Every structure is written in structure tokens, then in C-alpha cells.
Amino acid sequence: MEQKLNRRNWLRKGLLTLGTVGAAPHLFEGAFANTPLQLDKNNNIILSPNAKEYLINSEGLPKGIFAKLNANENPYGPPMSAQNAIKEAVVGGNRYAWKEMADLIGKISKKEGVSPDHIMMGPGSSDLLEKVAIVLFMKGGNIVSADPTYMSLIKVAESVGAKWKAVPCKNDWSHDLKAMEAAIDSETKLVYICNPNNPTGALTDAQELEDFCSRVSEKVPVFIDEAYLELADGKTKSMVSLLGKKKNVIIARTFSKVMGMAGIRVGYVAALPSFLEDINKITRGGMGISYTSILGATAAIDDKEFQDMSIKLNAEAKEYVYTELKKMGYSYIPSYTNFILFPINMDGKDMLKKMTEKGVGVRAFQIQGKNYCRVSIGTMDEMKLFVKSFGEIS
Ligand SMILES: Cc1ncc(COP(=O)(O)O)c(C=O)c1O
């Protein structure tokens, strides 16, 4: 029997998907807003026709967490340049940050090669995913996306009345663009693409994606979530150049990953000014970001040294985990992000509980009937602890 559980009940029941008891609610809220959760009879979240996420009961678990590898955060941030800028900015916090935000938008628009009216800021890209979902789907319609994928925009769209058309990923976990195009009908208001994808870490070929976006955006807007783009080892490219051709694409970027600022909350979308005007009629982009965060982001965007270091250390630690997983007899989905999804031959809930008991936070999914662990890439020391702990429980 399936049941629905809202966030408050979920907290009361002490269920968690991840490492720290204290951190669980924040991650969870960020991912799914206040949409009632669909749970199966074993209290796992039903994410999609193809995927579930395992929850464990937090009661009785140790409270310490030594390696927090459950939210794809950057272990090296925030960059020192941003920390200093934030400290200095505090005294300006009695003012709204309109001018400072305009300056940051100026920098972003130069970086993206578009004019400033193509950029909308938000406190993290989640805010903009949600705003787009609310505005586009408040009168119904359907959304087409891959399954599995990142669920934030889709869950909010569903909660305001959208139908979700979930298109299974291909065998190599890339987007099945042909099937997605075929799924579009007269009620489709948006196509959502996450590239590289979460939770798989897989990449969809840039040229195929560009052709798809170019063609499909003539009929319906295409939203491309590029949260992990910089961590893709240079194997893909942003779809932002399509805006120069007046294509109706929306590109979401975040300061939370390569720039190490997940808790500072800054993100943006690049889209056609006419699309952003529609979002702005009902919501206020940028209003939710603090003065300090804007100045932190303004410093971080120029801190190439920090970004390059993050990319290098992430690649090294990821390679280490690949090697150790292979030694332990595990396969994995090649990742173009800062996390790895790999199949496990044990119960997902059990794995989550045992790893949590060892102070290592990871995520556990069931996808197409198989159990998977998703581990974020932390520091080399954290990954050594993950490998040691995982070796002990498997
Ligand atoms: C694919 C994807 N998009 C968006 C986000 C949200 O990021 P933020 O709101 O921190 O910018 C995440 C967070 O993990 C993500 O994985």
C-alpha cells in the first residue's frame, strides 16, 4: 500500500536518506519543496516510475558524521576570496543589493556571452527551477524529462498541476533524446534536461543535445540544468550559445558546485528576455539573495585558481574511488560530476544504515529494480574513509 507523507510528518517520523541526522531536513527540503511525498510500504520515496530513494529511521543512529558525501557539495569551499568579500560586505547589509546584483549580472553576462537582460539571479538555482515550474505549470500542461533525473523542478511542476512524462534513459544512461522528442505533445510546456545528469553522473552527447535543443525549442522551451558542467572534464559544452540564435532555451547554473558556495546560495538562469519577463510578471528573480552572498559570488566568479583546484582535486579523488571500487569488484557509471552512482549487491536501506553508523553519509537509490549507492566526491581523506567503510560493510 502506498502512502503520502508531508515534510513535517517525515521529520516527526525521524526518517532520513543520508548521513547526519541534523543535515537531513535541509537537503530534503531543498530537493522537493513541500510536495507530499509518495512512499511505498517500506517507507521509501517513490521518485518516478523507475526510481525510488531509500530512507532509514534516524532513531538510535550515532550523531557523528565524518565524511558528508550525500549532497554533491564541494569540500574545499567557500573560496578564501569569497569569504573575505562576505566579511567586508556585512556592513552594507542594511541596504538592498540592487546595484551590486547588477554588477554581478554584468560579469555573468560577459562570461556567458549574452546581454544582461538574458540573466535572472536566484538564491541558488533551485529557486529558479521552482519559479519556472510554478509560472509555466500553474495552468496545467505536461513536462517531459529523462528518468532518472534531478527531481526538483519536476516535483514543483507536479504540485501545481503538471503531468510528468518520464522518458527512461538509454542503456548508457544518456538522455534518450529521440524518445523525449516523440513524447512532446500539444500540452507540453517544457522539456527538462539535466546534463551532466543527477543522480547518474552521465553525460549526453553535446552535439546531439545542441541539435535537439535547436529543433525542439522552436515548439516548446527547453530547460538545461548545467549544475555540474565545469566538472565534466571538458567533455561537454554549455547550451548558452543557442540564446545568440534566439532559441527558447533556459540554462541554469549554480555557484554551489565548482565554486564551493552551496550554503551561500547563489545561482542564475540565462534565457531569452521575453521568457524572463513572463517569470518576472509573477515572481521576483534575485530578490531572495542576500547582499553578502552577492558580493561573495562576485569574488568567487573571478577566482579561477579556486575553480581549477576544485576540478583537479575532484578528478583525482574520483579516479581513486574508481580504482578502489574496481578492486572490490564493483562497476560504476562513468561520472562527469562530483559524485559516482554504482550498483550494489545489498539492500539499499541496509547499506545506508551501515554507512551512517560508520559516520559516512551517502545516498541509496533503487533504479529499474536495482540497488545503487551515490557517493559524492569529498577530499581524498574522506574518500579513503568511504572506501574503508564500504569495504567493511560489503
Ligand atoms: C542538477 C542540479 N540542479 C540544481 C541543483 C540545486 O543547486 P542550488 O540550488 O544549490 O544552486 C542541484 C543540487 O544538488 C543539482 O544537482
The ligand as an SDF file (V2000), in Angstrom:
LIG
                    3D

 16 16  0  0  0  0  0  0  0  0999 V2000
   21.1890   19.0350  -11.1020 C   0  0  0  0  0  0  0  0  0  0  0  0
   21.0300   20.0070  -10.0000 C   0  0  0  0  0  0  0  0  0  0  0  0
   20.4080   21.1650  -10.2440 N   0  0  0  0  0  0  0  0  0  0  0  0
   20.2430   22.0830   -9.2850 C   0  0  0  0  0  0  0  0  0  0  0  0
   20.6980   21.8640   -8.0120 C   0  0  0  0  0  0  0  0  0  0  0  0
   20.4320   22.9070   -6.9630 C   0  0  0  0  0  0  0  0  0  0  0  0
   21.5350   23.6310   -6.7000 O   0  0  0  0  0  0  0  0  0  0  0  0
   21.4920   25.0230   -5.9450 P   0  0  0  0  0  0  0  0  0  0  0  0
   20.0980   25.3300   -5.5640 O   0  0  0  0  0  0  0  0  0  0  0  0
   22.3740   24.8580   -4.7580 O   0  0  0  0  0  0  0  0  0  0  0  0
   22.0360   26.0040   -6.9460 O   0  0  0  0  0  0  0  0  0  0  0  0
   21.3680   20.6670   -7.7000 C   0  0  0  0  0  0  0  0  0  0  0  0
   21.8450   20.4150   -6.3420 C   0  0  0  0  0  0  0  0  0  0  0  0
   22.3990   19.4030   -5.9990 O   0  0  0  0  0  0  0  0  0  0  0  0
   21.5300   19.7070   -8.7190 C   0  0  0  0  0  0  0  0  0  0  0  0
   22.1200   18.5360   -8.5110 O   0  0  0  0  0  0  0  0  0  0  0  0
  1  2  1  0
  2  3  1  0
  2 15  2  0
  3  4  2  0
  4  5  1  0
  5  6  1  0
  5 12  2  0
  6  7  1  0
  7  8  1  0
  8  9  2  0
  8 10  1  0
  8 11  1  0
 12 13  1  0
 12 15  1  0
 13 14  2  0
 15 16  1  0
M  END
$$$$
